[in-house]
Amino acid sequence: AHFNETGSPVNVPMLSQRMQYGVNNFLLLAIPLFILAAKLMNTAGITTRLFNFARLLVGFLPGGLGHANTVASLIFAGMSGAAVADAAGLGQVELKAMRDEGYDDDFSVAITAASSTIGPIFPPSIPMVIFGLVAEVSVGRLFLGGVVPGLVMTVALMIMVAIYARRKNYPRIPFPGFREIVKGFSHAFLPILTPIILLGGIWSGQFTPTEAAAVAVAYALVLGVVIYREIGLKDLGQIFVATAKETAAIGIIICAANFFGWLLLRTGLTIKATAGISGLTSDPILLLIVINIFLLIIGCFMETVVAILIITPMLMPVIAKVGIDPLH
């Protein structure tokens, strides 16, 4: 046995047990399912339909494709739950269109990367699933709580795009007319239904967030294989393999972070960190500001899933002490 700073033994074989315990949870099934749903949507040509509709809807505004980029990301966020899925699938369509229209690569890449971060905020959200597991907070409530912040992010990005577009004199398309908008909406209608089905099902109690992920996969399969017929058996095999690889990577992170969190608890570092943060202020608003600044710095150096798994156990006792809702 090795010894921690308090002199109590840490049993090394506990490593494998704690790592296995870290992924032994039904809630985590939502992660591979949401990853699979996003990959099916990307392969089925749904991203192109969404972007074309968004372009018709807001392309006439200053910096039109920048706005279309943001709105398409908001819609796709209701299907994927991850920023990477947005950037990898929808991003390819967006960057090509913006380059063809003469937008700077710097601006195009920046707005694509920034708008893709709506993915983990607007429901469904893989980071919210992980946070809900660690903090023991209702994932359904977390999903519903992400709607307004996701919309606020979208509006903020669109304001920024408009300001930047006026400075750079970026092009815009003429207003296409309501008939064309309705036509574009009809082509994208079935994919747009995805977040409505998921949120409606969770809100009405028809299914849990994990079951919602399974519904998303089933719906994406129907769209890609039966309705649009853009996914074949070969495509399905590649999608399943890619999903398994991403799931394995996240699973290893969750396993290791679970053991690390347990180790922090055993060594007493969690208690010390809690006492240190609590000692800064007892005002809930000031404490939230301190936590936000802390997370901003952490976010520059640490991957999201790792940060949630390691830092959440430290922060939960602190916010509970001053009466902040864990959902907040």
C-alpha positions as CSV (number, residue, x, y, z in Angstrom):
1,A,0.0,0.0,0.0
2,H,1.0,3.6,-0.6
3,F,0.4,6.3,1.9
4,N,-1.3,9.7,1.5
5,E,-0.3,12.8,3.4
6,T,-2.5,11.9,6.4
7,G,-0.7,8.6,6.7
8,S,-3.6,6.4,5.9
9,P,-3.0,3.6,3.3
10,V,-4.3,3.9,-0.2
11,N,-5.0,0.4,-1.6
12,V,-3.6,0.3,-5.2
13,P,-5.9,-2.5,-6.4
14,M,-8.7,-0.1,-5.7
15,L,-7.6,1.6,-9.0
16,S,-9.3,-1.0,-11.2
17,Q,-12.4,-1.2,-9.0
18,R,-12.9,2.5,-8.9
19,M,-12.3,2.8,-12.7
20,Q,-14.9,0.1,-13.4
21,Y,-17.3,1.7,-11.0
22,G,-17.0,5.0,-12.8
23,V,-18.7,3.7,-16.0
24,N,-21.1,1.3,-14.3
25,N,-24.1,3.6,-14.7
26,F,-27.2,3.4,-16.9
27,L,-27.2,7.2,-17.4
28,L,-23.9,7.0,-19.3
29,L,-25.5,5.0,-22.1
30,A,-26.8,8.3,-23.4
31,I,-23.3,9.3,-24.4
32,P,-22.6,6.7,-27.1
33,L,-26.2,7.0,-28.3
34,F,-26.1,10.8,-28.8
35,I,-22.7,10.4,-30.5
36,L,-24.2,7.8,-32.8
37,A,-27.3,10.0,-33.5
38,A,-25.1,13.0,-34.5
39,K,-22.9,10.8,-36.8
40,L,-26.1,9.4,-38.5
41,M,-27.4,12.9,-39.0
42,N,-24.1,14.1,-40.5
43,T,-23.9,11.1,-42.9
44,A,-27.6,11.4,-44.0
45,G,-27.0,14.8,-45.6
46,I,-29.2,16.4,-42.9
47,T,-26.5,19.0,-42.1
48,T,-26.8,20.3,-45.7
49,R,-30.6,20.6,-45.4
50,L,-30.3,22.5,-42.1
51,F,-27.7,24.9,-43.4
52,N,-29.7,25.6,-46.6
53,F,-32.8,26.4,-44.5
54,A,-30.8,28.6,-42.1
55,R,-29.3,30.4,-45.1
56,L,-32.7,31.2,-46.5
57,L,-34.0,32.2,-43.1
58,V,-31.3,34.7,-42.1
59,G,-28.9,35.0,-45.1
60,F,-30.2,38.4,-46.1
61,L,-28.9,39.9,-42.8
62,P,-25.4,41.7,-42.8
63,G,-22.9,38.9,-42.9
64,G,-25.6,36.5,-44.0
65,L,-23.6,33.2,-43.9
66,G,-22.3,34.0,-40.5
67,H,-25.8,34.2,-39.2
68,A,-26.8,31.0,-41.1
69,N,-23.8,29.3,-39.5
70,T,-25.0,30.3,-36.1
71,V,-28.7,29.4,-36.6
72,A,-27.8,26.0,-38.2
73,S,-25.6,25.2,-35.2
74,L,-28.5,26.0,-32.8
75,I,-30.7,23.6,-34.7
76,F,-28.1,20.9,-35.0
77,A,-27.4,21.4,-31.2
78,G,-30.8,20.0,-30.6
79,M,-29.7,16.7,-32.2
80,S,-26.0,16.2,-31.3
81,G,-25.1,17.3,-27.7
82,A,-21.5,17.9,-28.6
83,A,-19.5,20.7,-30.1
84,V,-17.2,18.3,-31.9
85,A,-20.1,16.8,-33.9
86,D,-21.2,20.2,-35.0
87,A,-17.8,21.4,-36.0
88,A,-16.9,18.1,-37.8
89,G,-20.2,17.6,-39.7
90,L,-22.0,20.9,-40.1
91,G,-18.7,22.8,-40.1
92,Q,-17.6,21.3,-43.4
93,V,-20.7,22.5,-45.2
94,E,-20.5,26.0,-43.6
95,L,-16.8,26.6,-44.3
96,K,-17.1,25.6,-47.9
97,A,-20.1,27.9,-48.4
98,M,-18.4,30.8,-46.7
99,R,-15.2,30.4,-48.6
100,D,-17.1,30.3,-51.9
101,E,-18.9,33.6,-51.0
102,G,-15.6,35.3,-50.3
103,Y,-15.6,35.4,-46.5
104,D,-12.2,35.5,-44.7
105,D,-11.0,32.1,-43.5
106,D,-10.2,33.6,-40.1
107,F,-13.8,34.8,-39.6
108,S,-15.3,31.7,-41.1
109,V,-13.3,29.3,-38.8
110,A,-13.9,31.5,-35.8
111,I,-17.7,31.7,-36.1
112,T,-17.9,28.0,-37.0
113,A,-15.9,27.1,-33.8
114,A,-17.8,29.6,-31.6
115,S,-21.2,28.5,-32.8
116,S,-20.4,24.9,-32.4
117,T,-20.1,25.5,-28.6
118,I,-23.9,25.9,-28.5
119,G,-24.0,22.1,-28.9
120,P,-23.1,21.2,-25.3
121,I,-25.4,24.0,-24.0
122,F,-28.7,23.6,-25.9
123,P,-30.3,20.2,-25.1
124,P,-29.5,17.4,-25.5
125,S,-26.0,17.7,-24.1
126,I,-23.3,15.1,-23.3
127,P,-21.5,17.3,-20.7
128,M,-24.8,17.8,-18.9
129,V,-25.3,14.0,-18.8
130,I,-21.9,13.7,-17.2
131,F,-22.5,16.6,-14.8
132,G,-25.9,15.2,-13.8
133,L,-24.2,11.9,-13.0
134,V,-21.4,13.4,-10.8
135,A,-23.6,16.1,-9.1
136,E,-26.7,13.9,-8.8
137,V,-28.8,16.5,-10.6
138,S,-31.8,15.6,-12.8
139,V,-30.5,15.4,-16.4
140,G,-34.0,16.3,-17.6
141,R,-34.0,19.5,-15.6
142,L,-30.5,20.3,-16.9
143,F,-31.6,19.8,-20.5
144,L,-34.6,22.1,-20.0
145,G,-32.3,24.6,-18.2
146,G,-30.0,24.8,-21.2
147,V,-32.7,26.1,-23.6
148,V,-32.5,29.8,-22.7
149,P,-28.7,30.0,-22.4
150,G,-28.4,28.3,-25.8
151,L,-30.7,30.9,-27.3
152,V,-28.8,33.8,-25.6
153,M,-25.6,32.5,-27.0
154,T,-27.1,32.4,-30.5
155,V,-28.4,36.0,-30.3
156,A,-25.1,37.2,-28.9
157,L,-23.1,35.6,-31.7
158,M,-25.5,37.0,-34.3
159,I,-25.0,40.5,-32.9
160,M,-21.3,40.0,-33.1
161,V,-21.5,38.8,-36.7
162,A,-23.6,41.8,-37.7
163,I,-21.1,44.2,-36.2
164,Y,-18.2,42.5,-37.8
165,A,-19.9,42.2,-41.2
166,R,-20.5,45.9,-41.4
167,R,-16.9,46.6,-40.7
168,K,-15.7,44.1,-43.2
169,N,-18.5,44.7,-45.7
170,Y,-19.3,41.0,-46.0
171,P,-21.9,40.0,-48.6
172,R,-25.5,39.1,-48.0
173,I,-28.1,37.4,-50.2
174,P,-31.3,39.1,-51.3
175,F,-34.4,38.3,-49.3
176,P,-35.5,35.0,-50.9
177,G,-39.2,35.5,-50.3
178,F,-41.5,33.6,-48.0
179,R,-42.3,30.9,-50.6
180,E,-38.6,29.9,-50.8
181,I,-38.3,30.0,-47.0
182,V,-41.3,27.7,-46.6
183,K,-39.8,25.4,-49.3
184,G,-36.5,25.3,-47.4
185,F,-38.4,24.6,-44.2
186,S,-40.2,21.7,-45.7
187,H,-36.9,20.1,-46.8
188,A,-35.5,20.5,-43.2
189,F,-38.8,19.9,-41.4
190,L,-38.1,16.3,-40.3
191,P,-34.6,17.0,-38.9
192,I,-35.9,20.1,-37.1
193,L,-38.5,17.9,-35.3
194,T,-35.7,16.1,-33.5
195,P,-35.2,18.5,-30.6
196,I,-38.9,19.0,-30.3
197,I,-39.5,15.2,-30.0
198,L,-36.6,14.8,-27.5
199,L,-37.5,17.8,-25.3
200,G,-41.3,17.1,-25.6
201,G,-40.8,13.5,-24.5
202,I,-38.6,14.4,-21.6
203,W,-40.9,17.3,-20.5
204,S,-44.0,15.2,-20.7
205,G,-42.4,12.2,-18.9
206,Q,-42.7,9.9,-21.9
207,F,-39.0,8.9,-21.6
208,T,-35.9,9.6,-19.6
209,P,-32.8,11.5,-21.1
210,T,-31.1,8.1,-21.7
211,E,-34.2,6.8,-23.5
212,A,-34.3,10.1,-25.4
213,A,-30.9,9.3,-26.8
214,A,-32.1,6.0,-28.0
215,V,-35.1,7.7,-29.6
216,A,-32.7,10.1,-31.3
217,V,-30.8,7.2,-32.8
218,A,-33.9,5.5,-34.0
219,Y,-35.2,8.7,-35.6
220,A,-31.9,9.4,-37.3
221,L,-31.8,5.9,-38.7
222,V,-35.3,6.2,-40.1
223,L,-34.4,9.6,-41.7
224,G,-31.0,8.4,-43.1
225,V,-31.9,4.9,-44.2
226,V,-35.6,4.9,-45.0
227,I,-36.7,8.4,-45.9
228,Y,-33.6,10.1,-47.4
229,R,-31.9,6.8,-48.3
230,E,-28.4,8.3,-48.0
231,I,-27.0,5.8,-45.6
232,G,-26.1,2.3,-46.8
233,L,-24.9,-0.8,-44.9
234,K,-21.2,0.2,-45.6
235,D,-21.9,3.6,-44.1
236,L,-23.5,2.1,-41.0
237,G,-20.5,-0.1,-40.3
238,Q,-18.1,2.9,-40.5
239,I,-20.5,5.0,-38.3
240,F,-20.7,2.3,-35.7
241,V,-16.9,1.9,-35.6
242,A,-16.3,5.6,-35.3
243,T,-18.9,5.9,-32.5
244,A,-17.2,3.0,-30.6
245,K,-13.8,4.7,-30.8
246,E,-15.2,8.1,-29.5
247,T,-17.1,6.3,-26.8
248,A,-14.0,4.3,-25.7
249,A,-12.0,7.5,-25.5
250,I,-14.7,9.2,-23.3
251,G,-15.1,6.1,-21.2
252,I,-11.4,5.9,-20.4
253,I,-11.5,9.6,-19.3
254,I,-14.5,8.9,-17.1
255,C,-12.8,5.8,-15.6
256,A,-9.6,7.6,-14.8
257,A,-11.3,10.8,-13.5
258,N,-13.5,8.8,-11.2
259,F,-10.5,7.2,-9.6
260,F,-8.8,10.6,-9.3
261,G,-11.8,12.1,-7.7
262,W,-12.0,9.3,-5.2
263,L,-8.3,9.8,-4.5
264,L,-8.8,13.5,-3.9
265,L,-11.5,12.7,-1.4
266,R,-9.3,10.2,0.4
267,T,-6.4,12.6,0.7
268,G,-8.6,15.4,2.0
269,L,-7.8,17.8,-0.8
270,T,-11.5,18.1,-1.7
271,I,-12.2,19.3,1.9
272,K,-9.3,21.8,1.8
273,A,-10.4,23.2,-1.6
274,T,-14.0,23.5,-0.4
275,A,-12.8,25.4,2.7
276,G,-10.6,27.6,0.6
277,I,-13.3,28.6,-1.9
278,S,-15.9,29.0,0.9
279,G,-13.6,31.3,2.8
280,L,-13.5,33.8,-0.1
281,T,-17.2,34.9,0.3
282,S,-20.5,33.7,1.6
283,D,-22.5,35.8,-0.9
284,P,-24.1,33.5,-3.5
285,I,-23.7,36.0,-6.4
286,L,-20.1,36.7,-5.6
287,L,-19.4,33.0,-5.2
288,L,-20.9,32.3,-8.7
289,I,-18.7,35.0,-10.2
290,V,-15.6,33.5,-8.5
291,I,-16.6,30.0,-9.8
292,N,-17.1,31.4,-13.3
293,I,-13.7,33.0,-13.4
294,F,-12.1,29.9,-12.0
295,L,-13.9,27.7,-14.6
296,L,-12.9,30.2,-17.4
297,I,-9.2,29.7,-16.4
298,I,-9.6,25.9,-16.1
299,G,-11.3,25.7,-19.5
300,C,-8.2,27.1,-21.1
301,F,-6.1,24.1,-20.0
302,M,-8.5,21.2,-19.3
303,E,-10.8,19.1,-21.5
304,T,-14.5,19.6,-20.6
305,V,-15.3,16.1,-19.5
306,V,-12.2,15.9,-17.3
307,A,-12.9,19.3,-15.7
308,I,-16.5,18.3,-14.9
309,L,-15.5,15.0,-13.4
310,I,-12.7,16.4,-11.2
311,I,-14.0,19.8,-10.2
312,T,-17.7,19.1,-9.7
313,P,-17.1,17.1,-6.4
314,M,-15.1,20.1,-5.1
315,L,-17.7,22.7,-5.9
316,M,-20.9,20.9,-4.9
317,P,-20.3,21.2,-1.1
318,V,-19.4,24.9,-1.6
319,I,-22.6,25.8,-3.4
320,A,-24.8,23.7,-1.1
321,K,-23.3,25.6,1.9
322,V,-24.5,29.0,0.5
323,G,-27.9,27.7,-0.8
324,I,-27.2,27.7,-4.6
325,D,-29.3,25.2,-6.6
326,P,-26.9,22.6,-8.1
327,L,-28.9,23.0,-11.4
328,H,-27.8,26.6,-11.5
